[in-house]
Amino acid sequence: MNRLKAYAGRVVFDHQPKTGGSAVSAWLHEQLGGGCVSPHVDGEHATLLRQWGGLYSIVCGHVSFVKGEGLDPRYQYVTLLREPLERILSWLCFVANNHTEGELRGLVPLARRFLASDGRELDAALLPHISNHYVAHFCRIHGDGHEDEATRLSNALAALQDFDIVGRYDAMPAFLADLAALIGVPAPRAIARVNVTRERPAVEQVPDALRARLIELNRLDLDLYARAMAHGARAPAPCQRFERAAARSMSTPDVRVLLASAPQRDVQYGERVSFDLDIALERSVPALLAGIHITGSDGRLAFGINSAMLGQHFQQIPAGSHRLTHVVHALLPAGKYGVGFAFVELRPEGGRELAWYDNMCSIDVHHAPAKQALGYAELNAAMHWLMPQAAATPRGALRALAPPGILRRGQLAHIEMELCTPAAQDLTVAHHWLHAGTYELVCEGLPVPLPAPGAGAPLNFTLELHVPAAKGDYLLVATLASGGILFYEAHGFAPARVPVRVLDPAYGVRPAAISQSQGGKVAVTPITV
């Protein structure tokens, strides 16, 4: 299947042992590829998300929950259950018959003795694997696993209700249909079996004593499974966790909003944005809480925060006109957003809402266009052609005589340079701009031919260059080139590395406009206002 786009959601497939999870993971890899689906991983929930969540859309593995951490609201969760006695018997036979004595951390002989003795010989190391696994696993999503039996059972059932899809092993096609709908692929008729247990009897075929022992060890799991199936194994259609909020508008005579404005409407991803709010208080307010909320075009809450959450306390605010400025960084998906504000008076008996307004101003967030490339990953790439004569002049250095420190975005700049090199052939100097810190290539400058310096004497010249159009911290790198395509850093030449902070143009000057290109130089005309 040729997929033109990678799956863009976030899913955790919580694989319970011997429920067909390995086969499901293999099918996910087949549908979405290794770039979207993690390898099978084992570990604590939060650790796995930190380690693998940023790399893969779907994290598959044996997940461990600890200390009531809950499910991460950024992810959708999927799991698959199997009738407890069938699952435990399959696991015991898989350990005993599919592995040698020295494998699985010593569990193989323990499982064999347990089966051979009809459950009488049970080692403490084996017990957690074959006794109430489901309850012990799911109850730790809402608790710490040390509660009484009734509480652990209740916590486990509540946790299952939080999952987006809970499937049944004996109804695998229905589970796969739900999962396929979630990730946007056709539902399969069947999937290949993986890690099949060898030589295992059905539960009805094992001796009565062994069956009774398994029931005794799994009373809570049997109860949980029965209750979960009574609720229906197929979850409702996977839903967005951040639901649409009902539109609100309320005010009191105590506060009036005079003006709400965003100085800039079109915003680049991550850009600092300020919202100015002019209000009039009809009376003094001893303690005031102020908040901002940002909603997407679909009405769902994207972000909300208030002064108390920021650790700020507005106290003894007098009557009269005031301006409140909210500052955020627009780390938002591309799209249009409405911005609203709220005010609450804090009293000893509780908070009293003074005003709540939705969509008082708006912003449109844009993302920089992706670089043209193939594949699902975005990598920094560059090519340098190595010419045979490159190694002939490996030495020398280039430096800026008066590093500028600060330049204005879009302007034409001139930097005095000094070149020391024993090279005798024709020389060319080239420069490129890198983002400071990440060293990501921003742009390449045009190469400029230079005369060869005299024997043993440095060559002074002026490097004319165009400053990047965006504000930020950059590293300007100037170096020698041969034919405009060879950089000498790898051959002992020391290029000039100049840290530069790029700011907005000074008042009354707009960024320079490119008017023409002549003889390898760019002519730039500043536009005054």
C-alpha positions as CSV (number, residue, x, y, z in Angstrom):
1,M,0.0,0.0,0.0
2,N,1.5,3.3,-1.1
3,R,0.6,5.9,1.6
4,L,1.3,9.5,0.7
5,K,1.0,10.9,4.2
6,A,2.0,9.6,7.6
7,Y,-0.6,9.0,10.3
8,A,-0.6,12.3,12.3
9,G,-2.4,11.2,15.5
10,R,-1.0,9.9,18.8
11,V,-1.9,6.4,19.9
12,V,-0.7,4.1,22.7
13,F,-1.3,0.4,22.1
14,D,-1.2,-1.1,25.5
15,H,-0.3,-4.7,24.7
16,Q,-1.5,-7.3,27.2
17,P,0.6,-10.5,27.0
18,K,-0.9,-13.3,24.9
19,T,-3.8,-11.3,23.5
20,G,-2.6,-11.2,19.9
21,G,-0.9,-7.9,20.4
22,S,2.3,-8.9,18.6
23,A,0.2,-9.7,15.5
24,V,-1.6,-6.3,15.8
25,S,1.7,-4.5,16.1
26,A,3.0,-6.3,13.0
27,W,-0.1,-5.3,11.1
28,L,0.3,-1.6,12.2
29,H,3.9,-1.7,10.9
30,E,2.7,-3.1,7.6
31,Q,0.1,-0.4,7.2
32,L,1.9,2.7,8.4
33,G,5.6,1.8,8.3
34,G,8.4,1.9,10.9
35,G,8.5,5.7,10.7
36,C,5.1,5.9,12.4
37,V,4.9,2.8,14.6
38,S,7.5,2.2,17.3
39,P,9.3,-1.1,17.8
40,H,7.8,-3.2,20.6
41,V,8.8,-1.5,23.8
42,D,8.6,-2.3,27.5
43,G,8.6,0.2,30.4
44,E,6.8,2.7,32.5
45,H,4.2,4.7,30.8
46,A,5.6,8.2,31.3
47,T,9.1,7.1,30.4
48,L,8.0,5.4,27.2
49,L,6.1,8.5,26.1
50,R,9.2,10.7,26.8
51,Q,11.5,8.3,25.0
52,W,9.3,7.2,22.0
53,G,6.3,9.5,21.8
54,G,8.2,12.3,20.0
55,L,9.6,9.8,17.5
56,Y,6.5,7.7,16.6
57,S,2.8,8.4,16.1
58,I,1.9,5.0,17.6
59,V,3.7,3.6,20.6
60,C,3.3,-0.2,21.0
61,G,4.4,-2.3,23.9
62,H,4.0,-3.7,27.4
63,V,3.2,-0.5,29.3
64,S,3.5,-0.3,33.1
65,F,1.5,2.3,35.0
66,V,2.6,3.6,38.4
67,K,1.1,5.8,41.2
68,G,-2.2,6.8,39.7
69,E,-0.7,9.0,36.9
70,G,-3.7,8.6,34.7
71,L,-3.8,8.6,30.9
72,D,-2.1,11.4,28.9
73,P,-4.8,13.5,27.3
74,R,-2.7,14.1,24.2
75,Y,-2.9,10.4,23.3
76,Q,-5.7,7.9,22.4
77,Y,-5.4,4.6,24.1
78,V,-6.1,1.1,22.7
79,T,-5.9,-2.3,24.3
80,L,-7.1,-5.9,23.7
81,L,-8.5,-8.3,26.3
82,R,-8.8,-12.0,26.3
83,E,-10.8,-14.3,28.6
84,P,-8.5,-14.4,31.7
85,L,-8.2,-18.3,32.0
86,E,-7.5,-18.6,28.3
87,R,-4.9,-15.9,28.5
88,I,-3.1,-17.3,31.5
89,L,-3.0,-20.9,30.2
90,S,-1.7,-19.6,26.8
91,W,1.0,-17.6,28.6
92,L,2.1,-20.6,30.8
93,C,2.3,-22.9,27.8
94,F,4.1,-20.3,25.8
95,V,6.8,-19.9,28.5
96,A,7.0,-23.7,29.1
97,N,7.0,-24.9,25.5
98,N,8.4,-22.1,23.3
99,H,11.5,-21.4,25.4
100,T,14.5,-23.2,26.8
101,E,15.4,-23.4,30.5
102,G,17.7,-20.4,30.6
103,E,15.4,-17.9,28.9
104,L,12.9,-15.4,30.4
105,R,14.8,-14.7,33.6
106,G,14.3,-18.1,35.1
107,L,10.5,-18.3,34.6
108,V,10.6,-21.4,32.3
109,P,11.2,-24.1,34.9
110,L,8.8,-22.3,37.3
111,A,6.0,-22.5,34.7
112,R,6.8,-26.1,33.9
113,R,6.6,-27.1,37.5
114,F,3.4,-25.2,38.0
115,L,1.7,-27.0,35.1
116,A,3.1,-30.4,36.0
117,S,1.9,-30.1,39.6
118,D,-1.6,-28.9,38.6
119,G,-0.9,-25.6,40.2
120,R,0.3,-26.8,43.6
121,E,4.0,-25.7,43.1
122,L,3.8,-21.9,42.7
123,D,6.9,-19.9,43.1
124,A,6.6,-16.3,44.3
125,A,8.5,-15.1,41.2
126,L,5.8,-16.6,38.9
127,L,2.8,-15.3,40.9
128,P,2.5,-11.8,39.4
129,H,2.5,-13.2,35.9
130,I,-0.5,-15.5,36.4
131,S,-2.6,-13.9,39.2
132,N,-5.0,-11.1,38.4
133,H,-2.8,-9.5,35.8
134,Y,-5.5,-7.2,34.3
135,V,-6.6,-5.7,37.7
136,A,-3.0,-5.2,38.8
137,H,-2.2,-3.5,35.5
138,F,-5.2,-1.2,35.0
139,C,-5.8,-0.3,38.7
140,R,-2.5,1.6,38.8
141,I,-3.8,4.1,36.2
142,H,-6.1,5.6,39.0
143,G,-4.3,4.3,42.1
144,D,-1.1,2.9,43.4
145,G,-2.1,-0.8,43.5
146,H,-2.0,-1.1,47.3
147,E,-5.7,-0.5,47.9
148,D,-8.1,-3.2,49.0
149,E,-9.5,-5.6,46.5
150,A,-12.8,-3.8,45.9
151,T,-11.0,-0.5,45.3
152,R,-8.4,-2.0,42.9
153,L,-11.2,-3.7,40.9
154,S,-13.2,-0.4,40.8
155,N,-10.1,1.6,39.7
156,A,-9.3,-1.0,37.0
157,L,-12.8,-0.8,35.6
158,A,-12.8,3.0,35.6
159,A,-9.4,3.0,33.8
160,L,-10.8,0.7,31.0
161,Q,-13.7,3.2,30.5
162,D,-11.0,5.8,29.8
163,F,-9.6,3.8,26.9
164,D,-10.7,4.9,23.4
165,I,-10.8,1.3,22.1
166,V,-11.1,-1.9,24.2
167,G,-11.2,-5.0,22.0
168,R,-11.9,-8.7,22.6
169,Y,-9.5,-11.4,21.5
170,D,-12.3,-13.6,20.4
171,A,-13.9,-10.7,18.4
172,M,-10.6,-9.7,16.7
173,P,-12.2,-8.5,13.4
174,A,-14.4,-6.0,15.2
175,F,-11.4,-4.7,17.2
176,L,-9.3,-4.4,14.0
177,A,-12.2,-2.5,12.3
178,D,-12.3,0.0,15.1
179,L,-8.5,0.4,15.1
180,A,-8.4,0.7,11.3
181,A,-11.1,3.5,11.4
182,L,-9.0,5.3,14.0
183,I,-5.8,5.4,12.0
184,G,-7.5,5.8,8.6
185,V,-6.7,2.5,6.8
186,P,-8.9,-0.2,5.4
187,A,-10.1,-2.8,7.9
188,P,-8.3,-6.2,7.3
189,R,-10.1,-9.4,6.8
190,A,-7.5,-11.2,8.8
191,I,-3.9,-10.6,10.1
192,A,-1.0,-13.0,10.3
193,R,-0.4,-14.8,13.6
194,V,2.7,-14.0,15.5
195,N,4.4,-15.7,18.5
196,V,1.9,-18.6,18.5
197,T,1.9,-20.8,21.6
198,R,2.9,-24.4,20.9
199,E,1.2,-27.4,22.4
200,R,-1.5,-25.8,24.5
201,P,-4.7,-27.4,25.6
202,A,-8.1,-25.6,25.9
203,V,-9.2,-24.6,29.3
204,E,-11.9,-27.3,29.3
205,Q,-9.2,-29.9,28.6
206,V,-6.9,-29.2,31.6
207,P,-7.3,-31.2,34.8
208,D,-10.0,-30.0,37.2
209,A,-7.4,-29.2,39.9
210,L,-5.4,-27.0,37.6
211,R,-8.5,-25.2,36.4
212,A,-9.7,-24.6,39.9
213,R,-6.3,-23.3,40.9
214,L,-6.3,-20.8,37.9
215,I,-9.8,-19.6,38.9
216,E,-8.7,-19.1,42.5
217,L,-5.7,-17.0,41.4
218,N,-7.7,-14.9,39.1
219,R,-11.0,-14.1,40.8
220,L,-10.6,-10.3,40.3
221,D,-9.6,-10.6,36.7
222,L,-12.6,-12.8,36.0
223,D,-14.9,-10.3,37.6
224,L,-13.3,-7.4,35.8
225,Y,-13.5,-9.1,32.4
226,A,-17.2,-10.0,32.9
227,R,-18.0,-6.4,33.9
228,A,-16.0,-4.9,31.0
229,M,-17.7,-7.2,28.5
230,A,-21.1,-6.2,30.0
231,H,-20.3,-2.6,29.1
232,G,-19.4,-3.7,25.6
233,A,-15.9,-4.4,24.4
234,R,-16.1,-2.1,21.5
235,A,-15.7,1.4,22.7
236,P,-17.8,4.3,21.2
237,A,-16.3,5.9,18.1
238,P,-12.9,7.4,19.1
239,C,-13.5,10.9,20.2
240,Q,-11.4,14.1,20.5
241,R,-10.5,14.6,24.2
242,F,-10.7,18.3,24.0
243,E,-14.5,18.8,23.4
244,R,-16.1,22.0,22.1
245,A,-16.8,24.4,24.8
246,A,-20.2,26.2,24.9
247,A,-19.8,29.8,23.9
248,R,-20.1,32.3,26.8
249,S,-20.6,36.0,27.2
250,M,-21.3,37.5,30.6
251,S,-20.6,40.8,32.3
252,T,-21.4,42.8,35.4
253,P,-21.6,46.6,35.9
254,D,-18.4,46.4,37.9
255,V,-16.1,45.9,34.8
256,R,-16.4,47.1,31.2
257,V,-14.0,46.1,28.4
258,L,-13.2,49.2,26.4
259,L,-10.9,47.7,23.8
260,A,-9.3,44.3,23.1
261,S,-6.6,44.1,20.4
262,A,-3.8,42.0,19.0
263,P,-1.0,44.1,17.5
264,Q,-0.4,41.5,14.9
265,R,-3.1,39.2,13.3
266,D,-0.8,37.1,11.2
267,V,1.6,35.1,13.4
268,Q,4.4,32.7,12.7
269,Y,4.6,29.5,14.7
270,G,6.3,30.1,18.0
271,E,6.3,33.9,17.6
272,R,5.7,36.1,20.7
273,V,2.2,37.6,20.6
274,S,0.8,40.2,23.0
275,F,-2.9,41.0,23.5
276,D,-3.8,44.4,24.9
277,L,-7.0,44.7,27.0
278,D,-8.3,48.1,28.1
279,I,-10.9,47.8,30.9
280,A,-12.8,50.2,33.2
281,L,-13.5,49.2,36.8
282,E,-16.5,51.0,38.4
283,R,-15.2,50.3,41.9
284,S,-12.0,49.1,43.5
285,V,-11.4,45.4,43.6
286,P,-9.3,44.0,46.6
287,A,-8.2,40.8,44.7
288,L,-8.7,40.2,41.0
289,L,-8.0,37.1,38.9
290,A,-7.5,37.6,35.2
291,G,-7.5,34.9,32.5
292,I,-7.1,34.4,28.8
293,H,-8.4,31.5,26.7
294,I,-7.7,30.6,23.1
295,T,-10.0,28.5,21.0
296,G,-9.5,26.9,17.6
297,S,-11.8,27.5,14.6
298,D,-13.7,24.3,15.6
299,G,-14.6,25.8,19.0
300,R,-12.3,23.5,21.0
301,L,-10.1,25.0,23.8
302,A,-6.5,25.2,22.6
303,F,-5.0,27.0,25.6
304,G,-6.2,28.7,28.8
305,I,-4.4,30.2,31.8
306,N,-5.0,32.8,34.5
307,S,-3.0,35.0,36.8
308,A,-3.2,32.6,39.7
309,M,-1.7,29.7,37.6
310,L,1.1,32.1,36.7
311,G,1.8,32.9,40.3
312,Q,0.7,36.5,39.8
313,H,-1.6,38.3,42.2
314,F,-3.5,41.5,41.3
315,Q,-4.5,43.2,44.6
316,Q,-6.0,46.5,45.6
317,I,-6.9,47.5,42.0
318,P,-8.5,51.0,42.2
319,A,-11.5,52.1,40.2
320,G,-10.8,53.7,36.8
321,S,-9.2,52.7,33.5
322,H,-6.5,50.0,33.2
323,R,-4.6,48.2,30.6
324,L,-3.8,44.5,30.9
325,T,-1.4,42.9,28.4
326,H,-1.3,39.1,28.0
327,V,1.9,37.7,26.3
328,V,2.1,34.2,24.8
329,H,4.2,32.3,22.3
330,A,2.1,30.9,19.5
331,L,3.2,27.3,19.7
332,L,0.0,26.3,18.0
333,P,-1.0,24.3,14.9
334,A,-1.6,26.3,11.8
335,G,-5.0,27.9,11.7
336,K,-7.3,30.7,12.9
337,Y,-7.9,31.2,16.7
338,G,-10.2,33.3,18.7
339,V,-9.0,34.9,21.9
340,G,-11.2,35.6,24.9
341,F,-10.7,37.0,28.4
342,A,-12.2,36.6,31.9
343,F,-12.2,38.4,35.2
344,V,-13.0,37.0,38.7
345,E,-13.1,38.8,42.0
346,L,-11.5,36.7,44.7
347,R,-13.4,36.9,48.0
348,P,-13.1,34.9,51.3
349,E,-16.3,33.1,50.6
350,G,-15.2,32.2,47.0
351,G,-14.8,33.7,43.5
352,R,-17.4,36.0,41.8
353,E,-17.3,36.2,38.1
354,L,-17.1,39.8,36.8
355,A,-16.8,39.2,33.1
356,W,-16.3,36.4,30.5
357,Y,-15.9,37.1,26.8
358,D,-15.1,34.7,23.9
359,N,-13.5,35.7,20.6
360,M,-12.8,39.3,21.4
361,C,-9.9,39.2,18.9
362,S,-8.3,36.7,16.7
363,I,-4.9,35.5,15.3
364,D,-4.0,33.4,12.3
365,V,-1.0,31.1,12.9
366,H,1.2,30.2,10.0
367,H,3.9,27.6,9.8
368,A,7.0,28.1,7.6
369,P,6.7,25.9,4.5
370,A,8.4,22.6,4.7
371,K,11.6,22.1,2.7
372,Q,11.2,20.2,-0.5
373,A,12.3,16.6,0.1
374,L,11.1,13.0,0.0
375,G,10.0,10.8,2.9
376,Y,8.2,11.5,6.2
377,A,11.2,12.9,8.1
378,E,12.7,16.4,7.8
379,L,16.5,16.5,7.9
380,N,19.0,19.3,7.5
381,A,20.9,18.6,4.4
382,A,23.7,20.2,2.3
383,M,26.0,19.1,-0.5
384,H,29.6,20.2,-1.1
385,W,31.4,19.1,-4.2
386,L,35.1,18.2,-3.6
387,M,37.3,19.4,-6.4
388,P,40.7,17.7,-6.9
389,Q,42.6,21.0,-6.3
390,A,41.0,21.5,-2.9
391,A,43.7,19.9,-0.9
392,A,46.4,22.1,-2.5
393,T,45.6,25.0,-0.2
394,P,44.5,23.5,3.1
395,R,45.8,26.3,5.4
396,G,44.9,29.8,6.2
397,A,42.2,31.8,8.1
398,L,39.5,34.3,7.5
399,R,38.3,36.7,10.2
400,A,36.0,39.7,10.7
401,L,38.0,42.8,11.7
402,A,35.0,44.5,13.3
403,P,32.2,42.0,14.0
404,P,28.9,44.0,13.9
405,G,27.1,42.1,16.7
406,I,23.7,43.5,15.7
407,L,22.2,43.9,12.2
408,R,18.8,44.9,11.0
409,R,16.7,42.3,9.2
410,G,16.7,42.6,5.4
411,Q,19.4,45.3,5.2
412,L,22.5,45.3,3.1
413,A,25.5,45.0,5.4
414,H,29.2,45.5,4.8
415,I,31.8,43.8,7.0
416,E,35.5,44.4,6.8
417,M,37.4,41.0,6.5
418,E,41.0,39.9,6.6
419,L,42.2,36.8,4.7
420,C,45.5,35.0,5.4
421,T,46.4,32.1,3.1
422,P,49.4,30.9,1.0
423,A,47.0,30.1,-1.9
424,A,48.2,31.3,-5.3
425,Q,45.3,30.3,-7.5
426,D,42.1,32.4,-8.0
427,L,40.1,32.7,-4.7
428,T,36.4,33.0,-4.0
429,V,34.8,33.8,-0.7
430,A,31.3,32.6,0.1
431,H,29.2,32.9,3.2
432,H,26.1,31.2,4.7
433,W,23.8,32.0,7.7
434,L,23.1,29.4,10.3
435,H,20.5,29.5,13.2
436,A,22.5,30.0,16.4
437,G,22.2,26.9,18.7
438,T,20.8,24.5,16.1
439,Y,23.2,25.4,13.3
440,E,20.4,24.8,10.8
441,L,21.2,26.3,7.4
442,V,19.1,29.4,6.8
443,C,20.5,30.7,3.4
444,E,23.6,30.7,1.2
445,G,25.2,34.0,0.1
446,L,26.5,34.6,-3.4
447,P,30.2,33.8,-3.9
448,V,32.5,36.8,-4.5
449,P,35.8,36.5,-6.4
450,L,38.9,37.9,-4.7
451,P,42.5,38.6,-5.9
452,A,45.2,36.4,-4.4
453,P,47.0,38.0,-1.5
454,G,50.7,38.8,-1.9
455,A,53.3,36.4,-0.6
456,G,53.0,36.3,3.2
457,A,50.7,39.4,3.3
458,P,47.1,39.4,4.4
459,L,44.3,40.5,2.1
460,N,41.8,43.0,3.4
461,F,38.4,43.3,1.7
462,T,34.8,44.3,2.3
463,L,32.2,41.5,2.4
464,E,28.9,42.7,1.2
465,L,25.9,40.6,2.3
466,H,22.2,40.5,2.7
467,V,20.9,40.1,6.3
468,P,18.2,37.4,6.8
469,A,14.6,38.6,6.7
470,A,13.6,37.1,10.1
471,K,14.6,38.3,13.6
472,G,16.7,36.0,15.7
473,D,20.2,34.9,16.7
474,Y,22.4,33.7,13.8
475,L,25.9,32.5,13.1
476,L,27.5,34.1,9.9
477,V,30.1,31.7,8.5
478,A,32.4,33.1,5.7
479,T,35.0,30.8,4.1
480,L,37.0,30.1,0.9
481,A,35.4,28.4,-2.0
482,S,36.6,27.0,-5.3
483,G,34.3,27.6,-8.2
484,G,31.7,28.5,-5.6
485,I,31.1,24.9,-4.6
486,L,33.9,23.9,-2.2
487,F,34.4,24.8,1.4
488,Y,37.8,24.4,2.9
489,E,37.0,23.8,6.6
490,A,37.8,20.1,6.2
491,H,41.3,20.9,4.9
492,G,42.6,23.0,7.7
493,F,41.2,26.4,6.7
494,A,39.7,28.4,9.6
495,P,36.6,30.2,8.4
496,A,35.2,33.4,10.0
497,R,32.4,32.6,12.4
498,V,30.5,35.8,13.5
499,P,27.6,35.7,16.0
500,V,25.0,38.2,14.9
501,R,21.7,39.2,16.4
502,V,19.1,40.3,13.8
503,L,16.6,42.8,15.0
504,D,13.7,44.8,13.4
505,P,14.7,47.8,11.3
506,A,15.3,51.1,13.2
507,Y,12.3,53.4,13.3
508,G,11.5,55.0,10.0
509,V,13.3,52.3,7.9
510,R,11.7,49.3,6.3
511,P,13.7,46.2,5.3
512,A,15.7,46.7,2.2
513,A,14.1,45.7,-1.1
514,I,16.0,43.6,-3.7
515,S,15.9,45.5,-6.9
516,Q,18.2,43.6,-9.3
517,S,21.1,41.1,-9.5
518,Q,24.3,42.2,-11.3
519,G,27.7,40.6,-11.5
520,G,27.2,38.3,-8.5
521,K,26.1,41.1,-6.2
522,V,22.6,41.9,-5.1
523,A,21.5,45.5,-5.3
524,V,19.4,46.5,-2.3
525,T,17.5,49.8,-1.9
526,P,16.4,50.8,1.7
527,I,12.8,52.2,1.7
528,T,12.2,55.0,4.1
529,V,8.8,55.8,5.6
